[in-house]
Amino acid sequence: MSRPTMSEERDPPLCVRVTVRGRVQGVFYRKWTVETASRLGVSGWVRNVEDGTVEALLCGTEGAVETMIDRMHKGPERALVTGIDRRATDEQVVGGFEKRPTA
């Protein structure tokens, strides 16, 4: 019987889609999200939505994703976050975090 390889032993990344409500556009929220996610080792993307919210896909270890969501509640200095909705997703991104165009 063969032993599992290192990649087979790892848990798949946790991926969560979040929608951030409040004053989150025009306050460097997306730039802050890219920088913070990159420091935490979270992969994915962030974009503005025409309704004034910010949407993001966060993929990584459970600890890193939960830490990122906790930090997103505050955001950068000029942001005023009034709420974050989260939902599980099958979509995955591995490696890197990017800013996407408005949806």
C-alpha positions as CSV (number, residue, x, y, z in Angstrom):
1,M,0.0,0.0,0.0
2,S,1.5,3.4,-1.0
3,R,1.6,6.4,1.3
4,P,-0.3,9.5,0.4
5,T,1.8,12.3,-1.1
6,M,2.1,15.5,0.7
7,S,-0.4,17.2,-1.6
8,E,-2.9,14.4,-0.9
9,E,-2.5,14.9,2.8
10,R,-3.4,18.6,2.8
11,D,-7.0,19.7,3.2
12,P,-8.4,21.5,0.2
13,P,-8.5,25.3,0.7
14,L,-11.6,26.9,2.3
15,C,-13.2,29.2,-0.2
16,V,-15.8,31.8,0.7
17,R,-17.5,34.5,-1.3
18,V,-18.2,37.7,0.7
19,T,-20.2,40.8,0.0
20,V,-19.1,43.9,2.0
21,R,-21.7,46.6,2.7
22,G,-21.1,50.2,3.8
23,R,-18.8,53.0,2.6
24,V,-16.4,50.6,0.9
25,Q,-16.0,52.2,-2.6
26,G,-13.6,55.1,-3.2
27,V,-11.8,54.5,0.1
28,F,-9.0,52.2,-1.1
29,Y,-10.9,49.1,0.2
30,R,-10.0,46.9,-2.8
31,K,-6.3,47.9,-2.6
32,W,-6.3,47.3,1.2
33,T,-7.9,43.9,0.5
34,V,-5.3,42.8,-2.0
35,E,-2.5,43.8,0.3
36,T,-4.0,42.2,3.5
37,A,-5.0,39.0,1.7
38,S,-1.5,38.7,0.2
39,R,0.1,39.1,3.6
40,L,-2.2,36.4,5.1
41,G,-1.6,33.9,2.3
42,V,-5.2,34.1,1.1
43,S,-5.8,33.7,-2.7
44,G,-8.7,35.1,-4.7
45,W,-10.0,38.3,-6.0
46,V,-11.9,41.5,-5.0
47,R,-14.1,43.8,-7.1
48,N,-16.5,46.7,-6.7
49,V,-20.2,46.0,-7.6
50,E,-22.5,48.5,-9.2
51,D,-24.8,48.5,-6.2
52,G,-22.0,50.1,-4.0
53,T,-20.8,46.9,-2.3
54,V,-17.5,45.1,-2.6
55,E,-17.4,41.4,-3.5
56,A,-14.5,39.1,-2.8
57,L,-13.5,35.4,-3.2
58,L,-11.2,34.3,-0.4
59,C,-9.4,30.9,-0.5
60,G,-6.9,29.5,1.9
61,T,-6.6,27.8,5.2
62,E,-9.6,28.1,7.5
63,G,-7.5,30.3,9.9
64,A,-6.3,32.6,7.2
65,V,-9.7,33.0,5.6
66,E,-11.4,33.7,9.0
67,T,-8.7,36.2,10.0
68,M,-9.2,38.0,6.6
69,I,-13.0,38.2,7.2
70,D,-12.4,39.6,10.7
71,R,-10.1,42.2,9.3
72,M,-12.5,43.1,6.5
73,H,-15.1,44.1,9.1
74,K,-12.8,47.1,9.8
75,G,-11.0,47.6,6.5
76,P,-8.8,50.6,5.7
77,E,-9.0,53.8,7.7
78,R,-11.6,55.6,5.6
79,A,-14.0,52.7,5.2
80,L,-17.1,52.2,7.2
81,V,-18.3,48.6,7.0
82,T,-21.9,48.0,8.0
83,G,-22.0,44.3,7.3
84,I,-20.5,41.3,5.6
85,D,-22.5,38.5,4.0
86,R,-20.7,35.3,3.4
87,R,-21.5,32.1,1.5
88,A,-19.6,28.9,0.7
89,T,-18.6,28.4,-2.9
90,D,-17.1,25.6,-5.0
91,E,-15.1,28.3,-6.9
92,Q,-11.4,28.1,-6.1
93,V,-8.4,30.2,-6.7
94,V,-4.9,29.0,-5.9
95,G,-2.0,31.4,-5.8
96,G,-2.2,35.1,-5.7
97,F,-4.9,37.8,-5.0
98,E,-6.1,40.2,-7.6
99,K,-8.3,43.3,-8.1
100,R,-10.9,42.7,-10.7
101,P,-13.0,45.2,-12.7
102,T,-16.4,46.4,-11.4
103,A,-19.2,43.9,-11.9
